[in-house]
Amino acid sequence: MCDIEFDGEMAYIRVAGKGSKERRVPVVHKHLITAIRRYTRGLDQDELLFPMSSRNLRKIVSRLGRIAGIEKRVHPHMLRHTAATIYLRRGASIETVRRVLGHESLATTQKYLALTDSDVARDISRASW
């Protein structure tokens, strides 16, 4: 089964999660969709765009974290948490983030809404009169 799917002008990446749960994550940037279309033209219909094991993905992400000078160990799940937090802070609805992450329960996604002290200070500063 191919891990990229085109539907009109949209593209979706099929992702397998815990318990072999599968979901479709939309690719929203037009330039990226164009590049993926161009790249996949030469692939067989059932060939994978991302042919790697989860173990190899962890190694790649960890190595890129070290190259970037990040002292903390970086892993794919950390990137997932970071993306979810950024989406919410930039105005994505919690339901959208829940679906992208593949959470069954909204309560699981709500942990990304936790505010830091600096978030609270920034918001109060903006709202000060």
C-alpha positions, 0 to 999 in steps of 0.5 A: 500500500502506498503511503501518499494519496492524492485527492484533487489538489490535496495530498495526504500522507498515510501514517500508521500509529500505535496499535497499527491505527492508520490515519491520513495527515493532509499536506497543506503547502502547495509547493510541497504537494507539487514536489511530491507529485513530481517525485512520485511520478517515477514510482510504482503505484504501490511503492512507499514514499517513506520506505523506512522502519520506525527504528531507522526513523528514530536514528535519523531524528536523533542524529539530526538533533545532535547535528543541530546542537540540541543537548536533550535526546530528540526522538520522533515523539518529541517532534509530534508533541512540539508540532501539536503545541505549535499548532494549538498556539497558532490557532488550530482547533483542539479537534483538528490537532486531536485528529492529526495526532490520532487520539481517541479522546479529546482529553488526551490532546488537552495536555498540549494546552498547558500554559507556561508561566511565560505564556501567561505573562505574555498574554497578560501583557498583551491584554493590559490596559 
